[in-house]
Structures are given as C-alpha cells and as structure tokens.
Amino acid sequence: MNDNGIITLQPQKPFWWRAEADMTVQIQDSEGDFALHEIIEAAEHLGSGQTISIRLDYEPELLYRLMDNKGFAHWAQPKSGGWRIDFYKPGRRI
C-alpha cells in the first residue's frame, strides 16, 4: 500500500526468471541498431530453457517485439538508472 492508501500490485515474475542468467550482456551508451544486433546475436547462442540478461540505459521497446517474433519471452525491470531485461528461450512444445 502506498502513502495514499492505494494498493499497487507488482507483476509476478515468470517461472523461468532467475537472479543469475545463463548469459549477461551489458551495453553502455547504446546506439540504436548496433546494440539490438549485438543482443540478438548473443541470444541466438542460448540453448532451450536458458536466459540472457541485458543491461541497457533505456527500455528497448523495439527489442521486445524483435525477440518475441523469434520466440523469446521477456521480463523487464528498472534498475539504477537503466533497465535489466531478461529473455528466455523456451524449449520445444510437445
């Protein structure tokens, strides 16, 4: 409950989220397409069920769509002046 008596619900973390990702990429002073390409390339090396954690100084709305189209799930959290975004590569559907 906040100071005004309003209850705010925090989104529940997904089942696959872990404090320590399988791979971490930190990009400082990121510049558009270059950063997105670097992140996507790194994520493509993940195995099924693995996660990659990205640290950026902005929330990458375009990256969410690109990674969603490639089959990744994501979880984003604001962190000390930037963002931590975790992408999860699910296993095959049976």
C-alpha positions as CSV (number, residue, x, y, z in Angstrom):
1,M,0.0,0.0,0.0
2,N,1.4,3.4,-0.9
3,D,1.2,6.7,1.1
4,N,-2.3,7.5,-0.4
5,G,-3.7,4.2,0.8
6,I,-3.7,2.7,-2.7
7,I,-2.7,-0.9,-3.1
8,T,-0.4,-1.4,-6.1
9,L,0.2,-4.9,-7.4
10,Q,3.6,-5.8,-8.8
11,P,3.6,-8.1,-11.8
12,Q,4.6,-11.6,-10.8
13,K,7.9,-12.7,-12.1
14,P,7.7,-15.5,-14.7
15,F,8.5,-19.1,-13.7
16,W,11.8,-19.1,-15.7
17,W,13.3,-15.9,-14.1
18,R,16.5,-16.3,-12.1
19,A,18.7,-13.8,-10.3
20,E,21.6,-15.1,-12.3
21,A,21.1,-15.6,-16.0
22,D,23.0,-18.1,-18.2
23,M,24.5,-15.1,-20.2
24,T,24.7,-11.4,-19.4
25,V,25.3,-8.5,-21.9
26,Q,25.9,-5.0,-20.6
27,I,25.7,-2.2,-23.1
28,Q,26.7,1.3,-22.1
29,D,25.8,4.4,-24.2
30,S,23.9,2.1,-26.5
31,E,23.3,3.4,-30.0
32,G,20.2,2.0,-31.8
33,D,20.6,-0.8,-34.3
34,F,24.1,-1.8,-33.3
35,A,23.1,-2.6,-29.8
36,L,20.0,-4.5,-30.9
37,H,22.0,-6.6,-33.4
38,E,24.6,-7.4,-30.7
39,I,21.9,-8.5,-28.3
40,I,20.0,-10.7,-30.8
41,E,23.3,-12.3,-31.9
42,A,24.2,-13.2,-28.3
43,A,20.7,-14.5,-27.6
44,E,20.8,-16.8,-30.6
45,H,23.5,-18.8,-28.8
46,L,21.3,-19.8,-26.0
47,G,20.1,-23.3,-25.6
48,S,16.5,-24.3,-24.8
49,G,15.5,-23.2,-21.3
50,Q,18.3,-20.7,-20.9
51,T,18.1,-17.0,-20.2
52,I,20.1,-13.9,-21.2
53,S,20.1,-10.8,-19.1
54,I,20.6,-7.4,-20.8
55,R,21.5,-4.2,-19.1
56,L,20.6,-1.0,-21.0
57,D,20.2,2.6,-20.3
58,Y,16.8,2.7,-21.9
59,E,13.8,0.4,-22.2
60,P,14.1,-1.3,-25.6
61,E,10.5,-1.5,-26.9
62,L,11.7,-2.5,-30.4
63,L,13.9,-5.3,-29.0
64,Y,10.9,-6.7,-27.2
65,R,9.0,-7.1,-30.5
66,L,12.0,-8.5,-32.4
67,M,12.7,-11.1,-29.7
68,D,9.1,-12.0,-29.3
69,N,9.0,-12.7,-33.0
70,K,12.0,-15.0,-32.6
71,G,10.1,-17.0,-29.9
72,F,11.7,-15.5,-26.8
73,A,9.8,-14.5,-23.6
74,H,11.0,-11.4,-21.7
75,W,10.8,-9.8,-18.2
76,A,11.9,-6.2,-17.7
77,Q,12.8,-4.3,-14.5
78,P,14.0,-0.8,-14.0
79,K,17.4,-0.9,-12.3
80,S,19.6,2.1,-11.0
81,G,19.2,4.5,-13.9
82,G,18.7,1.8,-16.6
83,W,16.9,-1.5,-17.3
84,R,17.5,-5.1,-16.7
85,I,15.7,-7.2,-19.3
86,D,15.8,-11.0,-19.2
87,F,15.0,-13.0,-22.3
88,Y,14.1,-16.7,-22.0
89,K,14.4,-19.2,-24.8
90,P,11.7,-21.9,-24.3
91,G,12.2,-25.5,-25.2
92,R,10.2,-27.2,-27.9
93,R,6.5,-27.5,-27.5
94,I,5.3,-31.1,-27.4
